[in-house]
Amino acid sequence: MSAPPVEFKYADESEVRAAQLMGAEMANIFGSVHGGQVMHLVDNIAYVCAARYAGTACVTAAVDRIDFHEPIHVGELLHIVARITYVGRTSMEVEIQLYAEDIPTGNMRHTNTCHFTMVALRDGRPAPVPRLVCRTREDRIRYLQARMRREMGLRYRTERDRFLKQVETMDDAALDALITRETPAP
Ligand SMILES: CC(C)(COP(=O)(O)OP(=O)(O)OC[C@H]1O[C@@H](n2cnc3c(N)ncnc32)[C@H](O)[C@@H]1OP(=O)(O)O)[C@@H](O)C(=O)NCCC(=O)NCCS
Protein backbone atom coordinates (compact mmCIF):
# COMPACT_ATOMS: atom_id res chain seq x y z
CA MET A 1 0.00 0.00 0.00
CA SER A 2 1.43 3.41 -1.01
CA ALA A 3 2.20 6.00 1.68
CA PRO A 4 0.16 9.23 1.88
CA PRO A 5 1.63 12.17 -0.11
CA VAL A 6 2.60 14.00 3.12
CA GLU A 7 3.29 12.47 6.51
CA PHE A 8 1.06 14.72 8.65
CA LYS A 9 -1.25 17.73 8.52
CA TYR A 10 -2.53 20.14 11.17
CA ALA A 11 -6.17 19.86 12.24
CA ASP A 12 -6.52 23.65 12.44
CA GLU A 13 -5.43 23.99 8.81
CA SER A 14 -8.08 21.55 7.56
CA GLU A 15 -10.99 23.97 7.91
CA VAL A 16 -13.24 24.59 4.88
CA ARG A 17 -15.88 27.32 4.91
CA ALA A 18 -18.73 27.90 2.49
CA ALA A 19 -21.96 29.89 2.47
CA GLN A 20 -25.10 29.34 0.44
CA LEU A 21 -28.23 31.47 0.13
CA MET A 22 -31.33 29.36 0.87
CA GLY A 23 -33.50 29.87 -2.21
CA ALA A 24 -37.23 29.24 -2.62
CA GLU A 25 -36.48 26.12 -4.72
CA MET A 26 -35.03 24.52 -1.54
CA ALA A 27 -38.29 24.78 0.44
CA ASN A 28 -40.29 21.86 1.82
CA ILE A 29 -44.09 21.85 2.09
CA PHE A 30 -43.85 23.88 5.33
CA GLY A 31 -41.87 26.65 3.67
CA SER A 32 -38.58 25.99 5.48
CA VAL A 33 -35.53 24.39 3.87
CA HIS A 34 -35.85 20.72 2.94
CA GLY A 35 -33.59 18.48 5.05
CA GLY A 36 -32.36 16.65 1.95
CA GLN A 37 -31.06 19.92 0.49
CA VAL A 38 -29.05 20.52 3.66
CA MET A 39 -27.68 16.96 3.58
CA HIS A 40 -26.63 17.39 -0.04
CA LEU A 41 -24.75 20.59 0.79
CA VAL A 42 -22.96 19.17 3.82
CA ASP A 43 -21.99 15.98 1.97
CA ASN A 44 -20.37 18.15 -0.72
CA ILE A 45 -18.42 20.18 1.85
CA ALA A 46 -17.40 17.00 3.70
CA TYR A 47 -16.00 15.79 0.38
CA VAL A 48 -14.03 19.01 -0.20
CA CYS A 49 -12.62 18.98 3.35
CA ALA A 50 -11.64 15.29 3.21
CA ALA A 51 -10.26 15.24 -0.35
CA ARG A 52 -8.17 18.36 0.29
CA TYR A 53 -6.81 16.84 3.50
CA ALA A 54 -6.13 13.42 1.97
CA GLY A 55 -4.78 14.79 -1.30
CA THR A 56 -6.92 12.31 -3.22
CA ALA A 57 -10.56 11.53 -4.03
CA CYS A 58 -12.75 10.30 -1.17
CA VAL A 59 -16.12 8.64 -0.66
CA THR A 60 -18.66 9.01 2.12
CA ALA A 61 -18.57 5.80 4.18
CA ALA A 62 -21.00 6.83 6.93
CA VAL A 63 -22.87 9.72 8.49
CA ASP A 64 -22.87 9.57 12.29
CA ARG A 65 -26.17 11.44 12.55
CA ILE A 66 -27.75 14.72 11.52
CA ASP A 67 -30.11 16.26 14.07
CA PHE A 68 -32.31 19.09 12.86
CA HIS A 69 -32.85 21.11 16.03
CA GLU A 70 -34.28 24.19 14.35
CA PRO A 71 -35.68 24.88 10.87
CA ILE A 72 -33.55 26.80 8.37
CA HIS A 73 -35.61 29.44 6.58
CA VAL A 74 -35.75 30.37 2.92
CA GLY A 75 -33.89 33.70 2.54
CA GLU A 76 -31.29 32.87 5.20
CA LEU A 77 -27.59 32.50 4.40
CA LEU A 78 -26.37 29.07 5.49
CA HIS A 79 -22.76 29.08 6.72
CA ILE A 80 -21.06 25.68 6.62
CA VAL A 81 -17.82 25.11 8.54
CA ALA A 82 -16.04 21.76 8.14
CA ARG A 83 -12.84 20.40 9.67
CA ILE A 84 -11.04 17.11 10.09
CA THR A 85 -11.41 15.93 13.69
CA TYR A 86 -9.94 12.42 13.54
CA VAL A 87 -8.15 10.14 11.13
CA GLY A 88 -7.70 6.38 11.14
CA ARG A 89 -5.53 4.65 8.55
CA THR A 90 -7.65 5.45 5.48
CA SER A 91 -10.69 7.16 6.99
CA MET A 92 -11.28 10.65 8.30
CA GLU A 93 -14.03 12.13 10.43
CA VAL A 94 -15.26 15.49 9.16
CA GLU A 95 -17.18 17.61 11.67
CA ILE A 96 -19.57 20.11 10.14
CA GLN A 97 -21.18 23.05 11.92
CA LEU A 98 -24.10 24.86 10.32
CA TYR A 99 -25.17 28.42 11.10
CA ALA A 100 -28.17 30.19 9.59
CA GLU A 101 -27.77 33.97 9.17
CA ASP A 102 -30.75 36.29 8.93
CA ILE A 103 -29.13 38.57 6.37
CA PRO A 104 -30.82 41.93 7.18
CA THR A 105 -30.06 41.73 10.92
CA GLY A 106 -26.89 39.61 10.77
CA ASN A 107 -28.37 37.44 13.52
CA MET A 108 -26.76 33.95 13.48
CA ARG A 109 -28.31 30.71 14.74
CA HIS A 110 -26.35 27.48 15.18
CA THR A 111 -28.70 24.96 13.58
CA ASN A 112 -26.79 21.68 13.23
CA THR A 113 -23.65 19.71 14.00
CA CYS A 114 -22.97 16.57 12.00
CA HIS A 115 -20.17 14.08 11.49
CA PHE A 116 -19.20 12.28 8.30
CA THR A 117 -16.76 9.41 7.90
CA MET A 118 -14.95 9.77 4.58
CA VAL A 119 -12.54 7.23 3.10
CA ALA A 120 -9.61 8.18 0.83
CA LEU A 121 -9.28 6.17 -2.35
CA ARG A 122 -6.39 5.54 -4.75
CA ASP A 123 -6.95 3.29 -7.72
CA GLY A 124 -10.41 2.58 -6.30
CA ARG A 125 -9.08 1.15 -3.01
CA PRO A 126 -8.90 2.69 0.51
CA ALA A 127 -5.57 4.51 0.79
CA PRO A 128 -3.59 5.89 3.77
CA VAL A 129 -4.16 9.50 4.80
CA PRO A 130 -1.75 11.91 6.52
CA ARG A 131 -1.52 11.65 10.32
CA LEU A 132 -3.56 14.35 12.10
CA VAL A 133 -1.65 16.70 14.40
CA CYS A 134 -3.78 18.59 16.95
CA ARG A 135 -1.87 21.61 18.21
CA THR A 136 -4.74 23.46 19.93
CA ARG A 137 -6.71 22.42 23.01
CA GLU A 138 -9.98 22.61 20.97
CA ASP A 139 -8.58 20.23 18.36
CA ARG A 140 -7.45 17.77 21.04
CA ILE A 141 -10.94 17.81 22.58
CA ARG A 142 -12.53 17.31 19.14
CA TYR A 143 -10.08 14.45 18.43
CA LEU A 144 -11.02 12.61 21.65
CA GLN A 145 -14.74 13.13 21.02
CA ALA A 146 -14.34 11.82 17.46
CA ARG A 147 -12.37 8.80 18.63
CA MET A 148 -15.16 8.01 21.09
CA ARG A 149 -17.73 8.27 18.25
CA ARG A 150 -15.62 5.93 16.11
CA GLU A 151 -15.29 3.36 18.91
CA MET A 152 -19.00 3.55 19.73
CA GLY A 153 -19.85 3.30 16.02
CA LEU A 154 -17.82 0.10 15.67
CA ARG A 155 -19.47 -1.39 18.78
CA TYR A 156 -22.92 -0.34 17.52
CA ARG A 157 -22.40 -1.93 14.07
CA THR A 158 -21.11 -5.18 15.59
CA GLU A 159 -24.01 -5.42 18.05
CA ARG A 160 -26.62 -4.43 15.44
CA ASP A 161 -25.41 -7.00 12.91
CA ARG A 162 -25.33 -9.72 15.56
CA PHE A 163 -28.91 -8.93 16.64
CA LEU A 164 -30.26 -8.66 13.07
CA LYS A 165 -28.78 -12.07 12.13
CA GLN A 166 -30.00 -13.70 15.32
CA VAL A 167 -33.57 -12.43 15.05
CA GLU A 168 -33.90 -13.86 11.52
CA THR A 169 -33.14 -17.38 12.80
CA MET A 170 -35.61 -17.29 15.74
CA ASP A 171 -38.79 -19.40 15.66
CA ASP A 172 -42.24 -17.75 15.85
CA ALA A 173 -42.67 -18.40 19.60
CA ALA A 174 -39.32 -16.78 20.35
CA LEU A 175 -40.19 -13.79 18.14
CA ASP A 176 -43.56 -13.36 19.93
CA ALA A 177 -41.88 -13.60 23.33
CA LEU A 178 -39.39 -10.96 22.30
CA ILE A 179 -42.11 -8.68 20.91
CA THR A 180 -44.03 -8.87 24.18
CA ARG A 181 -40.70 -8.51 26.03
CA GLU A 182 -41.19 -11.77 27.92
CA THR A 183 -37.53 -12.47 27.17
CA PRO A 184 -34.69 -9.99 27.06
CA ALA A 185 -33.21 -9.13 23.64
CA PRO A 186 -30.63 -11.77 22.63
C1 LIG B 1 -16.23 3.07 2.16
C2 LIG B 1 -15.54 1.92 1.39
C3 LIG B 1 -14.50 2.48 0.44
C4 LIG B 1 -14.87 1.03 2.45
O1 LIG B 1 -14.33 -0.06 1.75
P1 LIG B 1 -13.87 -1.40 2.50
O2 LIG B 1 -13.43 -2.36 1.49
O3 LIG B 1 -14.90 -1.79 3.50
O4 LIG B 1 -12.57 -0.89 3.20
P2 LIG B 1 -11.98 -1.20 4.63
O5 LIG B 1 -12.67 -2.31 5.35
O6 LIG B 1 -10.48 -1.31 4.39
O7 LIG B 1 -12.28 0.15 5.43
C5 LIG B 1 -11.62 1.33 5.08
C6 LIG B 1 -11.85 2.33 6.16
O8 LIG B 1 -13.23 2.73 6.14
C7 LIG B 1 -13.79 2.58 7.43
N1 LIG B 1 -15.19 2.22 7.24
C8 LIG B 1 -15.67 1.32 6.35
N2 LIG B 1 -17.01 1.25 6.47
C9 LIG B 1 -17.36 2.13 7.44
C10 LIG B 1 -18.59 2.52 8.02
N3 LIG B 1 -19.76 2.00 7.65
N4 LIG B 1 -18.57 3.46 8.99
C11 LIG B 1 -17.42 4.02 9.39
N5 LIG B 1 -16.20 3.68 8.87
C12 LIG B 1 -16.19 2.75 7.92
C13 LIG B 1 -12.97 1.50 8.09
O9 LIG B 1 -13.05 1.58 9.50
C14 LIG B 1 -11.58 1.82 7.57
O10 LIG B 1 -11.06 2.92 8.31
P3 LIG B 1 -9.47 2.99 8.72
O11 LIG B 1 -8.67 2.60 7.53
O12 LIG B 1 -9.27 4.43 9.07
O13 LIG B 1 -9.29 2.07 9.88
C15 LIG B 1 -16.57 1.06 0.60
O14 LIG B 1 -17.48 0.46 1.50
C16 LIG B 1 -17.34 1.87 -0.42
O15 LIG B 1 -16.85 2.17 -1.49
N6 LIG B 1 -18.58 2.25 -0.07
C17 LIG B 1 -19.41 3.07 -0.96
C18 LIG B 1 -19.06 4.54 -0.78
C19 LIG B 1 -19.99 5.42 -1.54
O16 LIG B 1 -20.37 5.11 -2.66
N7 LIG B 1 -20.38 6.53 -0.92
C20 LIG B 1 -21.35 7.40 -1.47
C21 LIG B 1 -22.69 6.89 -1.11
S1 LIG B 1 -23.99 7.88 -1.74
The ligand as an SDF file (V2000), in Angstrom:
LIG
                    3D

 48 50  0  0  0  0  0  0  0  0999 V2000
  -16.2280    3.0650    2.1610 C   0  0  0  0  0  0  0  0  0  0  0  0
  -15.5420    1.9210    1.3930 C   0  0  0  0  0  0  0  0  0  0  0  0
  -14.5000    2.4790    0.4410 C   0  0  0  0  0  0  0  0  0  0  0  0
  -14.8670    1.0290    2.4530 C   0  0  0  0  0  0  0  0  0  0  0  0
  -14.3280   -0.0580    1.7510 O   0  0  0  0  0  0  0  0  0  0  0  0
  -13.8680   -1.4020    2.4980 P   0  0  0  0  0  0  0  0  0  0  0  0
  -13.4340   -2.3650    1.4880 O   0  0  0  0  0  0  0  0  0  0  0  0
  -14.9000   -1.7910    3.4970 O   0  0  0  0  0  0  0  0  0  0  0  0
  -12.5710   -0.8930    3.1970 O   0  0  0  0  0  0  0  0  0  0  0  0
  -11.9760   -1.2040    4.6310 P   0  0  0  0  0  0  0  0  0  0  0  0
  -12.6750   -2.3090    5.3550 O   0  0  0  0  0  0  0  0  0  0  0  0
  -10.4850   -1.3130    4.3920 O   0  0  0  0  0  0  0  0  0  0  0  0
  -12.2770    0.1460    5.4280 O   0  0  0  0  0  0  0  0  0  0  0  0
  -11.6190    1.3250    5.0820 C   0  0  0  0  0  0  0  0  0  0  0  0
  -11.8530    2.3350    6.1600 C   0  0  0  0  0  0  0  0  0  0  0  0
  -13.2250    2.7250    6.1370 O   0  0  0  0  0  0  0  0  0  0  0  0
  -13.7890    2.5830    7.4310 C   0  0  0  0  0  0  0  0  0  0  0  0
  -15.1870    2.2210    7.2400 N   0  0  0  0  0  0  0  0  0  0  0  0
  -15.6720    1.3170    6.3510 C   0  0  0  0  0  0  0  0  0  0  0  0
  -17.0140    1.2500    6.4720 N   0  0  0  0  0  0  0  0  0  0  0  0
  -17.3600    2.1330    7.4420 C   0  0  0  0  0  0  0  0  0  0  0  0
  -18.5880    2.5160    8.0170 C   0  0  0  0  0  0  0  0  0  0  0  0
  -19.7640    1.9950    7.6480 N   0  0  0  0  0  0  0  0  0  0  0  0
  -18.5720    3.4590    8.9930 N   0  0  0  0  0  0  0  0  0  0  0  0
  -17.4200    4.0210    9.3930 C   0  0  0  0  0  0  0  0  0  0  0  0
  -16.2040    3.6780    8.8740 N   0  0  0  0  0  0  0  0  0  0  0  0
  -16.1920    2.7520    7.9250 C   0  0  0  0  0  0  0  0  0  0  0  0
  -12.9670    1.4990    8.0920 C   0  0  0  0  0  0  0  0  0  0  0  0
  -13.0500    1.5760    9.4970 O   0  0  0  0  0  0  0  0  0  0  0  0
  -11.5830    1.8180    7.5730 C   0  0  0  0  0  0  0  0  0  0  0  0
  -11.0640    2.9170    8.3100 O   0  0  0  0  0  0  0  0  0  0  0  0
   -9.4740    2.9910    8.7240 P   0  0  0  0  0  0  0  0  0  0  0  0
   -8.6710    2.5990    7.5290 O   0  0  0  0  0  0  0  0  0  0  0  0
   -9.2710    4.4290    9.0750 O   0  0  0  0  0  0  0  0  0  0  0  0
   -9.2920    2.0700    9.8780 O   0  0  0  0  0  0  0  0  0  0  0  0
  -16.5720    1.0600    0.5990 C   0  0  0  0  0  0  0  0  0  0  0  0
  -17.4800    0.4570    1.5000 O   0  0  0  0  0  0  0  0  0  0  0  0
  -17.3440    1.8720   -0.4170 C   0  0  0  0  0  0  0  0  0  0  0  0
  -16.8450    2.1670   -1.4910 O   0  0  0  0  0  0  0  0  0  0  0  0
  -18.5850    2.2520   -0.0660 N   0  0  0  0  0  0  0  0  0  0  0  0
  -19.4060    3.0670   -0.9580 C   0  0  0  0  0  0  0  0  0  0  0  0
  -19.0570    4.5400   -0.7770 C   0  0  0  0  0  0  0  0  0  0  0  0
  -19.9890    5.4150   -1.5430 C   0  0  0  0  0  0  0  0  0  0  0  0
  -20.3650    5.1110   -2.6600 O   0  0  0  0  0  0  0  0  0  0  0  0
  -20.3840    6.5250   -0.9220 N   0  0  0  0  0  0  0  0  0  0  0  0
  -21.3460    7.4020   -1.4720 C   0  0  0  0  0  0  0  0  0  0  0  0
  -22.6890    6.8870   -1.1060 C   0  0  0  0  0  0  0  0  0  0  0  0
  -23.9920    7.8790   -1.7430 S   0  0  0  0  0  0  0  0  0  0  0  0
  1  2  1  0
  2  3  1  0
  2  4  1  0
  2 36  1  0
  4  5  1  0
  5  6  1  0
  6  7  2  0
  6  8  1  0
  6  9  1  0
  9 10  1  0
 10 11  2  0
 10 12  1  0
 10 13  1  0
 13 14  1  0
 14 15  1  0
 15 16  1  0
 15 30  1  0
 16 17  1  0
 17 18  1  0
 17 28  1  0
 18 19  1  0
 18 27  1  0
 19 20  2  0
 20 21  1  0
 21 22  1  0
 21 27  2  0
 22 23  1  0
 22 24  2  0
 24 25  1  0
 25 26  2  0
 26 27  1  0
 28 29  1  0
 28 30  1  0
 30 31  1  0
 31 32  1  0
 32 33  2  0
 32 34  1  0
 32 35  1  0
 36 37  1  0
 36 38  1  0
 38 39  2  0
 38 40  1  0
 40 41  1  0
 41 42  1  0
 42 43  1  0
 43 44  2  0
 43 45  1  0
 45 46  1  0
 46 47  1  0
 47 48  1  0
M  END
$$$$
